[in-house]
Amino acid sequence: MSEMGRIERKPTDRELIDAAVAAGRVTVCPPGPGLAEPLRPETRLPDAASRGISDRPQKREVRRIGVRGALEWAFGIEHASLRFDDADYFGGCFGVEYLLMERGRLKAKIDGGGRSPIDDDADLIADAVQWALPRGSALRVQAMAKAMSMPWSSPLVPKVEPAAWVCGRGGWRGRTADARGLGAEGWRPMDRVNRLGRRVREAVLYTPITWAVSPQQVARRRRDHLDWWGDLLTVRNALRGVDLRWIEVTDAMPPMQPWKDQS
């Protein structure tokens, strides 16, 4: 073969490295713990199986809660809502396509982001409330569930306070008035001896009071609580016929007369 047709083979990287090592131009370092040395068994991280973690999705369990807990979960946590406004004022619910067309016609910005879709069980609970109760009662149940409270949420007792206040040397006190203004039920001026030893006639003073919390207000709050409790009983019975997937409504009810338990 002629020199023109001879093909020279170039040394590979491995051959060049071996030649440099043989010539003493490369210092070979032993493998250290941070380079090629494998981790010791005691230093290896535990795998998922040894830590008790399964790769499979966890099985979802059915929760057994009372009707108040179910309503607070549906309206307060999942943010389900009643649909009275759409049905009453617009003659029915509009579809998503109609809303998108109207927003496009008005050149309105499409809402984006926000929270995840509402759970199907929460929508079914809201529909049961709307179907089983009148409008006013359903709105009250929804408001109480969103606030996670009940009409009788704090002790309420009748009490009185001064009708007017005045600030003096001793601080704030009730404003006094002449007892003669009460008519036949008032007191006439009384005689007394002052510090100088003189007999003087002075008016008898009293403090007009008013009801800060009247008995009528307490009775109204109790009636509201009893009505709300009856609405929850109706909703509980209505949910018995609803096929919920992950919630089972139990017989548990909030206290019917919590004012009897307050100290």
C-alpha positions in Angstrom: 0.0 0.0 0.0 1.3 3.4 -0.9 1.9 6.1 1.7 -0.9 8.2 0.2 -3.4 5.4 1.0 -2.2 4.7 4.5 -4.6 5.8 7.3 -3.0 6.8 10.6 -5.0 5.9 13.7 -5.0 8.6 16.4 -4.5 7.4 20.0 -7.5 7.3 22.1 -8.0 9.3 25.4 -7.5 6.2 27.4 -4.1 5.4 25.7 -3.0 9.0 26.3 -3.9 8.8 29.9 -2.1 5.5 30.3 1.0 6.9 28.6 1.0 9.9 30.9 0.6 7.7 34.0 3.5 5.5 32.8 5.7 8.5 32.2 5.1 9.7 35.8 3.4 13.0 34.7 0.2 12.1 36.6 -0.3 11.6 40.3 -2.9 8.9 41.0 -4.9 9.7 44.2 -6.6 6.8 46.1 -10.4 7.0 46.2 -11.7 8.9 49.2 -15.0 9.0 51.0 -16.2 11.9 48.9 -15.1 10.5 45.5 -15.5 6.9 44.5 -15.8 5.1 47.8 -19.4 3.8 48.2 -21.4 4.6 51.2 -21.1 2.2 54.0 -24.3 0.3 55.0 -24.6 2.3 58.2 -24.4 5.6 56.4 -26.9 4.9 53.7 -30.3 6.6 53.8 -33.2 4.3 54.6 -35.4 3.5 51.8 -39.2 4.2 51.7 -40.1 0.7 52.6 -38.0 0.7 55.8 -39.5 4.0 56.8 -43.0 2.7 56.5 -43.9 4.8 53.5 -45.8 3.1 50.7 -45.6 4.1 47.1 -49.3 3.4 46.6 -51.9 6.1 47.3 -53.5 6.0 50.7 -57.0 4.7 50.9 -59.5 7.4 51.6 -61.8 6.6 54.6 -65.4 7.7 55.0 -65.7 10.3 57.8 -68.5 10.0 60.3 -69.5 13.5 61.5 -72.6 15.2 62.8 -74.8 17.5 60.7 -73.2 20.6 62.1 -69.7 19.4 61.2 -70.9 18.4 57.7 -72.4 21.9 57.1 -69.3 23.7 58.4 -67.1 21.5 56.2 -69.3 22.1 53.1 -69.9 25.9 53.5 -66.9 27.0 55.6 -64.1 24.8 54.3 -65.1 23.8 50.8 -66.9 27.2 50.2 -70.0 25.6 48.7 -72.9 28.1 48.3 -76.7 28.1 47.8 -78.0 29.0 44.3 -81.1 31.0 45.3 -79.9 34.1 43.5 -79.3 32.5 40.1 -82.7 30.7 40.1 -84.8 33.6 41.4 -83.4 36.6 39.6 -82.4 35.1 36.3 -85.0 32.4 35.8 -82.5 29.5 35.9 -78.8 28.8 36.0 -76.7 29.8 33.1 -74.1 27.5 31.7 -70.4 28.2 31.5 -70.5 28.7 27.7 -73.0 31.6 28.1 -70.9 33.3 30.8 -67.7 33.0 28.6 -69.5 34.5 25.6 -70.9 37.4 27.7 -67.5 38.1 29.2 -66.0 38.0 25.7 -68.6 40.4 24.4 -68.0 42.8 27.2 -64.2 42.3 26.9 -64.1 41.3 30.5 -61.1 39.5 32.0 -61.6 35.8 32.6 -61.2 34.9 36.3 -58.1 32.7 36.8 -56.4 30.9 39.6 -58.2 30.7 42.9 -59.0 27.5 44.9 -59.5 24.0 43.8 -62.9 22.8 42.6 -65.6 22.2 45.3 -66.0 18.6 46.5 -69.0 16.8 45.1 -70.2 15.9 48.6 -70.1 19.6 49.5 -72.3 20.5 46.5 -74.7 17.7 47.4 -75.0 19.0 51.0 -75.7 22.5 49.8 -78.3 21.2 47.4 -80.0 19.3 50.3 -80.1 22.5 52.4 -81.6 24.4 49.6 -84.2 21.7 48.9 -85.2 21.0 52.5 -85.5 24.5 54.0 -87.2 27.7 53.1 -85.0 30.5 51.7 -84.6 32.4 55.0 -83.8 29.3 57.0 -81.4 28.0 54.4 -79.5 31.3 54.3 -79.3 31.4 58.1 -77.9 27.8 58.2 -75.4 28.8 55.5 -74.3 31.9 57.4 -73.9 30.0 60.7 -71.9 27.3 58.9 -69.6 29.7 57.2 -69.0 31.5 60.6 -68.6 28.1 62.2 -70.8 29.3 65.0 -74.4 29.0 66.3 -77.0 31.6 67.3 -76.3 31.0 71.0 -72.5 31.1 70.8 -71.8 33.0 74.0 -73.7 33.4 77.3 -76.3 36.1 77.2 -77.9 37.3 80.4 -80.1 40.4 81.1 -78.1 43.4 82.6 -78.6 47.1 83.1 -76.2 50.1 82.9 -76.5 53.8 83.5 -78.5 55.7 80.9 -75.8 58.3 80.6 -72.1 58.6 81.7 -70.1 61.5 83.0 -66.4 61.7 83.8 -65.4 63.2 87.1 -62.5 63.1 89.6 -63.1 59.5 90.4 -63.4 58.5 86.7 -66.4 57.5 84.7 -69.7 57.2 86.6 -73.4 57.2 85.8 -75.0 60.6 85.4 -77.4 61.4 88.3 -80.8 63.2 88.2 -83.2 64.7 90.7 -85.7 62.2 92.1 -88.5 64.8 92.0 -88.6 64.1 88.2 -90.1 60.7 88.9 -93.4 62.2 90.1 -95.3 60.4 92.8 -92.6 57.6 92.9 -89.8 60.0 93.5 -88.4 61.5 96.7 -88.9 65.0 97.9 -85.8 67.1 99.0 -84.3 66.0 102.3 -82.9 68.1 105.1 -79.4 67.5 106.3 -76.6 69.3 108.3 -73.6 70.3 106.2 -69.9 70.6 107.3 -70.5 74.1 108.7 -73.3 72.9 111.0 -76.0 74.5 109.0 -79.3 72.8 108.1 -79.8 72.7 104.3 -82.4 71.1 102.0 -81.0 69.1 99.1 -82.5 67.1 96.3 -82.4 63.4 96.4 -80.3 62.1 93.5 -80.6 58.8 91.6 -78.9 57.2 88.6 -81.3 56.5 85.6 -80.6 53.1 84.2 -81.4 51.3 80.9 -81.3 47.7 79.7 -78.0 46.9 78.0 -79.3 43.3 77.4 -83.1 43.2 77.8 -85.0 40.0 78.6 -86.7 40.4 75.2 -83.3 40.2 73.5 -82.4 37.0 75.4 -85.7 35.4 74.5 -85.2 36.3 70.9 -81.8 34.8 70.8 -83.1 31.6 72.4 -85.9 31.4 69.7 -83.3 31.9 67.0 -81.3 29.1 68.4 -84.2 26.7 68.6 -85.3 27.5 65.1 -81.7 26.9 63.9 -81.6 23.6 65.8 -84.8 22.5 64.1 -83.4 23.4 60.7 -80.4 21.2 61.4 -82.7 18.4 62.3 -84.5 18.8 59.0 -81.3 18.9 57.1 -80.0 15.8 58.9 -83.1 13.9 57.9 -82.8 15.1 54.3 -79.1 14.0 54.1 -80.1 10.5 55.0 -81.5 10.2 51.4 -78.4 11.7 49.8 -75.7 9.3 48.5 -72.5 10.9 49.8 -69.2 9.3 48.9 -66.9 10.2 51.7 -69.1 11.5 54.5 -71.6 9.7 56.7 -73.9 12.0 58.8 -74.4 10.6 62.3 -77.2 11.4 64.8 -75.0 13.8 66.7 -76.6 17.2 67.2 -75.5 20.5 68.8 -77.0 21.3 72.2 -80.6 22.2 72.0 -80.7 24.5 75.0 -77.1 25.6 75.7 -78.2 28.4 78.1 -79.1 25.7 80.6 -75.5 24.5 80.7 -73.9 27.9 81.3 -72.8 28.8 84.8 
